[in-house]
């Protein structure tokens, strides 16, 4: 590489800053990486040139020496030109660890053989609207892993012990040299545990834990809604190798109610009103979510679709004292199965009716007549 210009190799100007160098290096290294070009000797040579160029130009002292003396600054041990490949392992691992995590052994800086936090669990809990309004203390059964008492959670049969993996010597990962860099993988013998069990415990099949059902108490606060999550800390799966337990998340679903519909803190109810009550005015009675009764005053001439709002008769709200409202939508019901006398009375009423009694009907008739007239020209 002595005859090549390092800046030209990376495709950057001589005044390029560190960010530009790094960006150019990343693109070229990805393009010419041996894994992307298997069996391509030219790509492999190009890859080596890119690595050497970046190992020099990314180091301020080496770059200054190169700018002044060229590659001669690294000959005869002056600058350690051959050192670029060993330096590159660290550089490449740092820059591409998220992309080639398995190939280059990136594991977040933590050995897999150490304690690991247990998995979180989910439990779906169905509640009635009344239970969501009032809250409740619920008992749930959760299948989860518990430490095996037979082997004291070691996974080894009584009288035997867990041994350090001879393949990875307890590290959980093994390394192999491929070309000029080192590849690190999960140990195939212990699968990352760092330990092996010659005689597994029969009660837990060597897992160190058994699946059982646990009964837990969950306090449901008033005002929960579908999708509300209640976390029970430390009630999830136990951690591996002495790690902490995960959490249990109780996910609430509200069962549809036959009378009320919910919209956030408010409740909606559709109430039937007899035609006579709607015409003359009066009162109807409607239930509330806590099981009470409330009277609603119906104004004279009430129509279907009219909404009556009852303040503070809706749902409880999480972490709040205020309640939502109950909105009652009126539905004027026409009588059916009339007796002869009832028909006579209604017939007399029709004879006495005038246009002012049915303003909506008269408005509709007027619009319909105009529509027909427009069609006829």
KEKE-3310 file (N, C-alpha, C; in steps of 0.2 Angstrom, whole numbers, plus 5000, padded with zeros to 4 digits):
npx = (5004:5011:5012:5000:4988:4981:4970:4964:4961:4951:4942:4941:4943:4959:4957:4947:4936:4935:4922:4918:4928:4925:4912:4914:4923:4914:4904:4912:4918:4907:4903:4914:4916:4922:4912:4902:4907:4911:4925:4930:4945:4950:4941:4944:4957:4955:4947:4956:4965:4957:4955:4968:4970:4961:4964:4976:4973:4962:4969:4975:4989:4996:4990:4995:5009:5008:5004:5015:5026:5022:5019:5031:5034:5029:5037:5050:5046:5043:5031:5023:5015:5010:5002:4990:4980:4977:4973:4962:4953:4947:4942:4933:4924:4918:4912:4903:4897:4883:4878:4885:4883:4883:4893:4904:4905:4898:4890:4884:4893:4891:4893:4885:4884:4882:4871:4854:4839:4823:4809:4795:4778:4761:4744:4727:4713:4696:4683:4668:4657:4652:4661:4673:4669:4668:4679:4689:4695:4704:4707:4719:4725:4741:4751:4767:4785:4794:4807:4815:4813:4818:4831:4836:4836:4847:4847:4854:4855:4851:4865:4874:4883:4884:4895:4908:4909:4918:4922:4920:4925:4917:4914:4903:4904:4913:4928:4935:4948:4947:4953:4960:4954:4945:4931:4917:4906:4891:4893:4893:4891:4887:4877:4878:4877:4888:4890:4888:4878:4879:4871:4855:4842:4828:4816:4814:4820:4832:4831:4831:4819:4802:4786:4772:4755:4751:4742:4737:4734:4726:4724:4711:4709:4696:4689:4696:4700:4697:4712:4720:4735:4741:4754:4763:4776:4790:4783:4785:4793:4806:4823:4837:4851:4851:4847:4836:4818:4806:4792:4774:4761:4745:4732:4718:4702:4686:4670:4657:4642:4625:4616:4623:4634:4651:4662:4676:4676:4663:4646:4634:4617:4602:4585:4569:4554:4537:4525:4515:4520:4531:4525:4517:4525:4534:4540:4553:4561:4578:4591:4607:4625:4630:4619:4608:4594:4587:4577:4572:4567:4556:4554:4540:4535:4546:4558:4564:4581:4585:4596:4599:4608:4616:4624:4639:4635:4642:4656:4669:4685:4702:4713:4707:4694:4683:4668:4662:4649:4632:4624:4609:4600:4585:4572:4558:4543:4531:4515:4509:4497:4484:4469:4451:4445:4457:4461:4451:4452:4465:4461:4453:4462:4470:4461:4460:4473:4485:4496:4506:4508:4517:4531:4543:4539:4531:4541:4549:4540:4538:4551:4551:4541:4547:4558:4552:4546:4557:4562:4553:4554)
npy = (4994:5005:5014:5019:5032:5037:5045:5045:5031:5030:5039:5053:5070:5078:5087:5082:5080:5071:5065:5064:5055:5044:5041:5038:5027:5018:5015:5010:4999:4991:4988:4981:4971:4954:4945:4949:4948:4934:4924:4933:4939:4951:4960:4957:4961:4975:4978:4976:4986:4998:4996:4998:5011:5018:5015:5023:5036:5039:5041:5054:5057:5048:5052:5065:5062:5055:5064:5072:5064:5054:5036:5032:5036:5025:5015:5003:5001:5014:5019:5009:5002:4990:4988:4992:4982:4975:4985:4989:4979:4982:4995:4991:4983:4992:5001:4994:4985:4984:4980:4968:4960:4946:4940:4947:4946:4955:4959:4969:4971:4963:4947:4932:4922:4927:4933:4935:4944:4939:4935:4945:4944:4942:4945:4943:4951:4951:4963:4968:4982:4988:4983:4990:5003:5003:4997:4983:4969:4957:4940:4930:4917:4913:4905:4901:4900:4892:4891:4876:4864:4852:4851:4863:4873:4872:4864:4852:4835:4828:4826:4828:4840:4856:4860:4869:4874:4865:4869:4883:4888:4893:4906:4907:4910:4907:4909:4911:4912:4920:4923:4939:4944:4941:4930:4929:4918:4911:4899:4882:4871:4874:4883:4897:4897:4895:4885:4867:4852:4837:4827:4829:4836:4827:4831:4844:4843:4848:4862:4870:4875:4874:4874:4881:4885:4900:4909:4925:4941:4955:4972:4981:4997:5010:5016:5010:5006:4998:4992:4997:4995:4986:4984:4971:4971:4961:4949:4941:4929:4919:4925:4920:4910:4916:4929:4944:4943:4945:4956:4956:4960:4965:4966:4975:4972:4978:4971:4972:4982:4979:4990:5002:5013:5017:5031:5036:5045:5047:5041:5033:5032:5025:5029:5025:5034:5036:5041:5050:5055:5062:5071:5079:5081:5076:5064:5052:5037:5032:5020:5021:5018:5013:5006:5014:5024:5037:5051:5059:5074:5076:5087:5097:5092:5085:5077:5063:5058:5069:5074:5072:5077:5071:5077:5071:5058:5048:5038:5033:5040:5037:5040:5052:5062:5067:5062:5056:5061:5056:5053:5054:5048:5052:5042:5043:5033:5026:5021:5004:4990:4995:4999:4999:5011:5018:5020:5028:5040:5044:5047:5057:5066:5068:5074:5086:5091:5103:5111:5117:5109:5099:5104:5099:5089:5097:5104:5095:5090:5102:5104:5092:5094:5105:5099:5089:5098:5105:5095:5093:5104)
npz = (5000:5000:4989:4987:4989:5004:5007:4995:4994:5003:4997:5001:5004:5007:5018:5025:5039:5055:5056:5042:5038:5045:5040:5027:5028:5034:5024:5013:5020:5022:5009:5004:5012:5017:5020:5012:4999:4995:4992:4983:4979:4975:4981:4994:4996:4993:5004:5015:5012:5014:5028:5033:5029:5035:5049:5050:5046:5055:5067:5076:5078:5069:5057:5056:5054:5043:5033:5033:5030:5022:5018:5022:5034:5042:5040:5044:5057:5061:5062:5065:5054:5051:5062:5060:5057:5069:5077:5070:5073:5085:5082:5071:5078:5087:5078:5070:5078:5080:5068:5064:5076:5080:5073:5076:5090:5098:5113:5121:5131:5141:5149:5144:5153:5165:5178:5173:5170:5173:5162:5157:5161:5154:5158:5154:5159:5161:5164:5171:5167:5179:5188:5184:5187:5201:5205:5212:5222:5215:5212:5204:5193:5189:5177:5179:5181:5194:5207:5207:5220:5222:5216:5221:5213:5205:5194:5192:5196:5213:5223:5213:5203:5196:5182:5176:5159:5148:5135:5133:5144:5154:5149:5141:5127:5112:5103:5087:5074:5059:5045:5046:5057:5072:5076:5086:5094:5101:5113:5107:5115:5129:5126:5129:5142:5150:5159:5162:5163:5169:5174:5174:5184:5188:5191:5186:5173:5172:5171:5182:5187:5189:5181:5187:5194:5201:5213:5214:5221:5214:5215:5208:5203:5204:5189:5179:5162:5146:5140:5150:5160:5173:5183:5191:5201:5200:5199:5188:5177:5185:5186:5176:5182:5195:5193:5194:5196:5182:5178:5180:5170:5170:5159:5156:5150:5146:5148:5136:5140:5143:5144:5145:5136:5135:5135:5137:5152:5152:5151:5141:5137:5130:5130:5130:5127:5130:5118:5122:5133:5128:5121:5129:5140:5155:5166:5166:5172:5175:5176:5186:5185:5197:5202:5206:5205:5194:5191:5176:5169:5156:5143:5137:5121:5117:5106:5097:5099:5106:5119:5136:5149:5163:5176:5184:5185:5178:5174:5186:5188:5185:5198:5202:5209:5203:5194:5178:5166:5164:5149:5142:5129:5121:5114:5106:5107:5097:5100:5099:5094:5097:5106:5102:5107:5109:5096:5092:5099:5095:5082:5083:5088:5077:5068:5074:5074:5067:5056:5064:5074:5069:5065:5060:5051:5042:5037:5030:5020:5013:5007:5000:4990:4983:4978:4969:4960:4954:4947:4937:4930)
capx = (5000:5015:5012:4993:4986:4976:4964:4961:4958:4944:4938:4939:4948:4964:4955:4941:4936:4934:4916:4919:4932:4921:4906:4917:4925:4908:4902:4917:4919:4901:4903:4920:4917:4922:4905:4897:4910:4914:4929:4933:4951:4951:4937:4947:4963:4952:4945:4962:4968:4952:4956:4974:4970:4957:4968:4981:4970:4958:4973:4978:4997:4998:4988:5000:5015:5007:5003:5021:5031:5019:5020:5038:5033:5027:5042:5055:5044:5042:5024:5019:5010:5007:4998:4983:4975:4975:4969:4956:4948:4943:4938:4927:4919:4915:4908:4899:4894:4876:4876:4888:4884:4884:4899:4910:4905:4895:4885:4882:4898:4889:4893:4878:4884:4880:4863:4849:4833:4817:4804:4789:4772:4755:4738:4722:4708:4690:4679:4661:4658:4651:4668:4678:4667:4669:4686:4689:4701:4703:4711:4720:4729:4746:4756:4774:4791:4796:4813:4814:4815:4822:4839:4838:4836:4853:4846:4858:4852:4854:4871:4879:4884:4885:4902:4910:4909:4925:4923:4921:4928:4913:4913:4897:4905:4920:4931:4939:4951:4945:4957:4964:4950:4942:4924:4915:4899:4888:4896:4888:4891:4883:4872:4879:4876:4894:4890:4885:4875:4880:4865:4850:4837:4822:4810:4814:4823:4839:4830:4831:4813:4796:4780:4766:4750:4751:4737:4739:4729:4727:4719:4709:4707:4690:4690:4700:4696:4700:4719:4724:4740:4743:4761:4765:4783:4793:4779:4786:4797:4812:4829:4842:4857:4851:4845:4829:4812:4803:4786:4768:4757:4738:4729:4711:4697:4679:4665:4651:4637:4618:4612:4627:4640:4656:4666:4681:4673:4656:4642:4628:4611:4596:4579:4562:4549:4530:4523:4511:4525:4535:4521:4514:4530:4533:4546:4555:4566:4583:4596:4614:4630:4631:4613:4603:4589:4587:4572:4573:4561:4555:4551:4534:4537:4553:4559:4569:4587:4586:4600:4598:4615:4616:4631:4642:4632:4645:4661:4674:4691:4708:4717:4703:4688:4677:4665:4660:4642:4628:4620:4603:4597:4578:4569:4550:4540:4525:4511:4506:4492:4479:4462:4447:4444:4463:4461:4446:4455:4470:4458:4450:4467:4472:4456:4461:4479:4487:4503:4510:4509:4522:4535:4548:4535:4529:4547:4551:4535:4540:4557:4550:4537:4551:4562:4548:4545:4563:4563:4548:4556)
capy = (5000:5011:5018:5022:5038:5034:5049:5042:5025:5031:5043:5059:5075:5079:5091:5079:5079:5064:5062:5062:5049:5038:5039:5035:5021:5013:5014:5006:4993:4987:4986:4976:4966:4947:4941:4952:4946:4927:4921:4938:4941:4959:4964:4956:4966:4982:4978:4977:4993:5002:4996:5001:5018:5021:5015:5028:5043:5041:5042:5061:5057:5044:5056:5070:5059:5053:5070:5075:5060:5048:5030:5031:5037:5019:5009:5001:5002:5021:5021:5003:5002:4983:4988:4994:4977:4973:4991:4988:4974:4986:5000:4988:4981:4998:5005:4989:4980:4983:4976:4961:4958:4939:4938:4950:4945:4961:4957:4974:4972:4958:4940:4929:4917:4930:4933:4938:4946:4935:4937:4948:4940:4946:4942:4947:4951:4954:4966:4971:4989:4989:4982:4995:5009:5003:4994:4977:4965:4951:4934:4928:4911:4914:4900:4903:4896:4893:4887:4869:4863:4846:4853:4869:4878:4872:4860:4846:4830:4828:4823:4830:4848:4860:4860:4874:4872:4864:4872:4890:4889:4898:4913:4907:4912:4905:4913:4908:4917:4920:4929:4944:4946:4936:4929:4926:4915:4908:4892:4877:4866:4876:4888:4903:4897:4895:4879:4861:4848:4830:4823:4834:4835:4824:4835:4850:4842:4852:4869:4873:4878:4871:4878:4879:4890:4904:4913:4932:4946:4961:4977:4985:5004:5012:5020:5007:5006:4993:4993:4999:4990:4986:4980:4968:4970:4955:4943:4937:4923:4920:4926:4914:4910:4921:4936:4946:4941:4950:4959:4953:4965:4963:4970:4975:4973:4979:4968:4977:4982:4979:4996:5008:5013:5021:5035:5039:5045:5048:5035:5035:5027:5026:5028:5025:5039:5035:5047:5055:5059:5066:5077:5083:5082:5072:5061:5045:5034:5028:5017:5023:5013:5010:5003:5018:5027:5044:5054:5064:5078:5077:5094:5096:5092:5081:5073:5057:5061:5074:5072:5074:5076:5071:5078:5067:5051:5044:5033:5035:5041:5035:5045:5058:5061:5068:5057:5059:5062:5051:5056:5050:5050:5050:5039:5043:5027:5026:5015:4998:4986:5000:4997:5003:5017:5022:5023:5034:5046:5047:5049:5064:5071:5070:5079:5093:5093:5108:5111:5120:5103:5095:5108:5095:5086:5102:5106:5090:5090:5108:5102:5087:5097:5109:5094:5087:5104:5106:5089:5093:5110)
capz = (5000:5000:4983:4986:4993:5009:5006:4988:4995:5007:4993:5004:5003:5013:5024:5028:5046:5058:5054:5035:5037:5048:5036:5021:5030:5035:5017:5009:5023:5021:5002:5002:5018:5014:5020:5006:4993:4997:4986:4979:4981:4974:4986:5001:4996:4994:5011:5019:5011:5017:5035:5035:5028:5041:5055:5051:5046:5061:5073:5074:5077:5063:5051:5055:5052:5036:5029:5032:5027:5018:5021:5024:5042:5045:5038:5048:5064:5063:5064:5066:5049:5052:5068:5058:5057:5076:5079:5066:5076:5090:5078:5067:5083:5090:5073:5067:5082:5080:5062:5064:5083:5082:5069:5080:5097:5102:5118:5126:5136:5147:5147:5144:5158:5171:5180:5168:5172:5170:5157:5159:5159:5153:5160:5152:5164:5159:5170:5170:5168:5186:5192:5182:5190:5208:5207:5215:5223:5211:5212:5197:5193:5184:5176:5179:5183:5201:5208:5208:5227:5222:5215:5224:5207:5201:5187:5193:5200:5219:5224:5208:5203:5189:5180:5171:5152:5146:5128:5133:5151:5158:5146:5137:5120:5110:5098:5081:5070:5052:5041:5050:5063:5076:5076:5092:5094:5107:5114:5105:5120:5134:5123:5132:5150:5154:5163:5159:5168:5167:5177:5175:5189:5184:5192:5182:5167:5171:5170:5188:5189:5187:5179:5192:5194:5207:5214:5215:5222:5210:5217:5203:5205:5201:5183:5174:5155:5141:5139:5156:5162:5180:5184:5198:5201:5203:5199:5182:5177:5188:5182:5175:5186:5201:5191:5197:5192:5178:5180:5178:5167:5170:5154:5157:5145:5149:5144:5134:5144:5139:5144:5145:5132:5138:5131:5142:5159:5151:5150:5136:5138:5125:5134:5127:5130:5127:5113:5125:5138:5124:5118:5135:5145:5161:5169:5166:5177:5172:5181:5186:5185:5203:5203:5208:5200:5194:5187:5171:5167:5149:5142:5132:5114:5116:5100:5096:5098:5111:5124:5143:5152:5171:5178:5189:5186:5174:5177:5190:5184:5188:5202:5202:5213:5199:5189:5171:5166:5161:5144:5140:5122:5121:5109:5106:5105:5094:5103:5095:5097:5100:5107:5097:5110:5108:5089:5091:5102:5090:5076:5085:5088:5070:5065:5078:5073:5062:5054:5069:5078:5066:5061:5056:5046:5037:5033:5025:5015:5009:5003:4995:4985:4979:4974:4963:4955:4951:4942:4932:4926)
cpx = (5004:5014:5005:4992:4980:4970:4960:4958:4951:4940:4936:4945:4953:4962:4949:4942:4935:4928:4915:4923:4928:4916:4909:4919:4919:4905:4906:4918:4913:4901:4908:4921:4917:4916:4901:4900:4914:4918:4932:4939:4952:4947:4941:4953:4960:4950:4951:4965:4964:4954:4962:4974:4966:4961:4973:4977:4965:4962:4976:4986:4999:4996:4993:5007:5014:5007:5010:5026:5028:5020:5026:5038:5032:5032:5047:5053:5043:5035:5020:5013:5007:5002:4991:4978:4973:4971:4962:4950:4943:4939:4932:4922:4915:4910:4902:4896:4887:4874:4878:4888:4886:4891:4905:4910:4902:4890:4883:4887:4896:4890:4886:4878:4883:4873:4859:4842:4827:4813:4798:4783:4766:4749:4732:4716:4702:4686:4673:4662:4657:4658:4673:4676:4669:4676:4684:4695:4700:4709:4713:4725:4734:4750:4763:4779:4792:4802:4811:4817:4819:4830:4841:4840:4843:4853:4850:4854:4855:4860:4876:4879:4885:4892:4903:4911:4916:4927:4924:4924:4924:4911:4906:4898:4912:4922:4935:4942:4949:4948:4961:4960:4947:4934:4922:4908:4897:4891:4891:4887:4886:4877:4872:4878:4883:4895:4887:4883:4875:4874:4860:4845:4831:4816:4809:4817:4829:4838:4831:4825:4807:4790:4774:4761:4751:4745:4739:4733:4731:4721:4718:4706:4701:4692:4694:4696:4700:4707:4723:4728:4741:4749:4761:4772:4786:4789:4779:4790:4803:4818:4833:4848:4857:4849:4838:4824:4809:4796:4780:4764:4750:4735:4722:4707:4690:4674:4659:4645:4630:4615:4617:4633:4645:4661:4671:4677:4665:4652:4636:4623:4605:4590:4573:4557:4542:4529:4519:4515:4529:4531:4519:4519:4529:4540:4547:4560:4571:4588:4603:4618:4631:4624:4608:4598:4589:4581:4574:4567:4561:4551:4545:4537:4544:4553:4564:4576:4589:4590:4599:4605:4614:4623:4633:4639:4636:4650:4666:4680:4697:4711:4713:4697:4682:4675:4663:4652:4639:4623:4615:4600:4590:4576:4561:4547:4533:4521:4509:4501:4487:4472:4457:4446:4451:4463:4456:4449:4460:4467:4455:4456:4470:4468:4458:4468:4480:4494:4508:4512:4515:4527:4540:4545:4534:4536:4550:4546:4536:4546:4556:4546:4542:4556:4558:4547:4551:4564:4559:4549:4552)
cpy = (5006:5016:5021:5028:5036:5038:5046:5035:5025:5036:5050:5064:5075:5082:5088:5078:5072:5061:5060:5056:5043:5036:5036:5028:5016:5011:5009:4999:4988:4984:4981:4971:4959:4944:4943:4950:4939:4925:4926:4941:4948:4962:4963:4961:4973:4983:4980:4984:4998:5002:4999:5009:5021:5021:5020:5035:5044:5042:5049:5061:5054:5048:5062:5068:5057:5059:5073:5071:5054:5042:5028:5032:5030:5013:5008:5002:5009:5022:5015:5002:4995:4983:4989:4988:4975:4979:4991:4984:4978:4992:4997:4986:4986:5001:5000:4984:4979:4980:4969:4959:4951:4937:4941:4950:4951:4958:4962:4974:4967:4951:4937:4924:4920:4930:4937:4939:4941:4938:4940:4944:4944:4941:4946:4946:4955:4956:4968:4979:4992:4988:4987:5001:5009:5000:4987:4974:4958:4946:4931:4922:4912:4908:4903:4898:4897:4889:4880:4867:4856:4847:4859:4874:4877:4868:4853:4841:4830:4824:4824:4838:4850:4861:4866:4871:4871:4868:4879:4893:4894:4904:4913:4908:4909:4909:4909:4913:4915:4925:4933:4946:4940:4936:4926:4924:4913:4901:4887:4872:4868:4881:4894:4903:4897:4889:4873:4856:4841:4826:4828:4832:4832:4828:4841:4850:4846:4860:4873:4876:4874:4875:4876:4885:4893:4908:4920:4936:4953:4966:4982:4992:5006:5017:5017:5007:5000:4996:4996:4993:4991:4981:4978:4967:4964:4948:4939:4931:4924:4921:4920:4916:4916:4928:4937:4943:4946:4952:4955:4959:4962:4968:4969:4976:4973:4976:4973:4976:4982:4985:5002:5007:5018:5025:5039:5039:5046:5041:5037:5029:5029:5024:5029:5030:5038:5042:5052:5059:5064:5072:5081:5085:5078:5070:5054:5043:5030:5026:5021:5017:5010:5007:5007:5020:5034:5046:5059:5067:5079:5083:5092:5096:5089:5077:5068:5060:5066:5071:5075:5072:5076:5071:5074:5060:5046:5039:5037:5036:5040:5041:5052:5057:5063:5062:5060:5060:5056:5055:5052:5052:5047:5047:5039:5037:5028:5020:5010:4995:4990:4997:5001:5010:5021:5025:5028:5040:5049:5050:5056:5069:5073:5075:5086:5096:5099:5107:5113:5114:5099:5099:5104:5092:5091:5104:5101:5090:5096:5106:5097:5090:5101:5104:5091:5092:5105:5101:5090:5100:5116)
cpz = (5000:4995:4982:4991:4998:5008:5000:4990:4999:5003:4997:5003:5009:5019:5027:5036:5049:5056:5047:5034:5039:5043:5030:5022:5031:5028:5013:5013:5022:5014:5001:5007:5015:5014:5014:4999:4994:4991:4982:4982:4980:4979:4993:5001:4997:5001:5016:5018:5014:5025:5037:5034:5033:5048:5056:5051:5052:5067:5071:5073:5071:5057:5050:5052:5044:5031:5028:5028:5022:5021:5023:5032:5045:5043:5043:5056:5066:5066:5065:5061:5049:5057:5066:5059:5064:5079:5076:5070:5081:5087:5075:5072:5085:5085:5070:5071:5082:5074:5062:5072:5084:5079:5073:5087:5101:5107:5123:5131:5142:5145:5148:5150:5165:5173:5175:5171:5169:5166:5160:5157:5158:5155:5158:5157:5162:5165:5167:5170:5175:5190:5190:5186:5198:5210:5211:5217:5220:5212:5206:5198:5187:5183:5176:5182:5191:5202:5210:5215:5227:5221:5218:5218:5203:5194:5188:5198:5207:5220:5218:5208:5196:5188:5175:5164:5150:5139:5129:5140:5155:5155:5143:5129:5119:5104:5093:5077:5063:5048:5046:5056:5066:5076:5083:5092:5101:5107:5112:5110:5126:5132:5127:5139:5153:5158:5160:5165:5166:5169:5178:5180:5185:5185:5188:5175:5166:5170:5176:5191:5186:5186:5184:5191:5201:5207:5217:5217:5218:5213:5210:5205:5201:5195:5178:5167:5151:5139:5145:5158:5169:5181:5191:5197:5204:5203:5192:5182:5181:5184:5181:5179:5191:5199:5194:5192:5188:5181:5177:5176:5167:5165:5155:5151:5148:5144:5142:5138:5140:5139:5143:5140:5135:5133:5136:5149:5158:5149:5145:5137:5133:5129:5130:5131:5126:5123:5117:5130:5134:5122:5124:5140:5151:5163:5167:5171:5173:5177:5180:5186:5191:5206:5206:5203:5200:5189:5182:5169:5160:5147:5137:5125:5112:5110:5101:5095:5103:5117:5130:5146:5160:5173:5184:5190:5181:5177:5182:5186:5188:5192:5202:5206:5209:5195:5183:5172:5163:5155:5142:5134:5122:5114:5110:5103:5103:5097:5097:5098:5101:5101:5102:5100:5109:5101:5088:5094:5098:5084:5077:5085:5081:5067:5068:5076:5067:5061:5059:5074:5076:5062:5057:5050:5040:5033:5028:5019:5010:5004:4998:4989:4980:4975:4968:4958:4951:4946:4936:4928:4928)
residu = (UNK:UNK:UNK:UNK:UNK:UNK:UNK:UNK:UNK:UNK:UNK:UNK:UNK:UNK:UNK:UNK:UNK:UNK:UNK:UNK:UNK:UNK:UNK:UNK:UNK:UNK:UNK:UNK:UNK:UNK:UNK:UNK:UNK:UNK:UNK:UNK:UNK:UNK:UNK:UNK:UNK:UNK:UNK:UNK:UNK:UNK:UNK:UNK:UNK:UNK:UNK:UNK:UNK:UNK:UNK:UNK:UNK:UNK:UNK:UNK:UNK:UNK:UNK:UNK:UNK:UNK:UNK:UNK:UNK:UNK:UNK:UNK:UNK:UNK:UNK:UNK:UNK:UNK:UNK:UNK:UNK:UNK:UNK:UNK:UNK:UNK:UNK:UNK:UNK:UNK:UNK:UNK:UNK:UNK:UNK:UNK:UNK:UNK:UNK:UNK:UNK:UNK:UNK:UNK:UNK:UNK:UNK:UNK:UNK:UNK:UNK:UNK:UNK:UNK:UNK:UNK:UNK:UNK:UNK:UNK:UNK:UNK:UNK:UNK:UNK:UNK:UNK:UNK:UNK:UNK:UNK:UNK:UNK:UNK:UNK:UNK:UNK:UNK:UNK:UNK:UNK:UNK:UNK:UNK:UNK:UNK:UNK:UNK:UNK:UNK:UNK:UNK:UNK:UNK:UNK:UNK:UNK:UNK:UNK:UNK:UNK:UNK:UNK:UNK:UNK:UNK:UNK:UNK:UNK:UNK:UNK:UNK:UNK:UNK:UNK:UNK:UNK:UNK:UNK:UNK:UNK:UNK:UNK:UNK:UNK:UNK:UNK:UNK:UNK:UNK:UNK:UNK:UNK:UNK:UNK:UNK:UNK:UNK:UNK:UNK:UNK:UNK:UNK:UNK:UNK:UNK:UNK:UNK:UNK:UNK:UNK:UNK:UNK:UNK:UNK:UNK:UNK:UNK:UNK:UNK:UNK:UNK:UNK:UNK:UNK:UNK:UNK:UNK:UNK:UNK:UNK:UNK:UNK:UNK:UNK:UNK:UNK:UNK:UNK:UNK:UNK:UNK:UNK:UNK:UNK:UNK:UNK:UNK:UNK:UNK:UNK:UNK:UNK:UNK:UNK:UNK:UNK:UNK:UNK:UNK:UNK:UNK:UNK:UNK:UNK:UNK:UNK:UNK:UNK:UNK:UNK:UNK:UNK:UNK:UNK:UNK:UNK:UNK:UNK:UNK:UNK:UNK:UNK:UNK:UNK:UNK:UNK:UNK:UNK:UNK:UNK:UNK:UNK:UNK:UNK:UNK:UNK:UNK:UNK:UNK:UNK:UNK:UNK:UNK:UNK:UNK:UNK:UNK:UNK:UNK:UNK:UNK:UNK:UNK:UNK:UNK:UNK:UNK:UNK:UNK:UNK:UNK:UNK:UNK:UNK:UNK:UNK:UNK:UNK:UNK:UNK:UNK:UNK:UNK:UNK:UNK:UNK:UNK:UNK:UNK:UNK:UNK:UNK:UNK:UNK:UNK:UNK:UNK:UNK:UNK:UNK:UNK:UNK:UNK:UNK:UNK:UNK:UNK:UNK:UNK:UNK:UNK:UNK:UNK:UNK:UNK:UNK:UNK:UNK:UNK:UNK:UNK:UNK:UNK:UNK:UNK:UNK)
# end
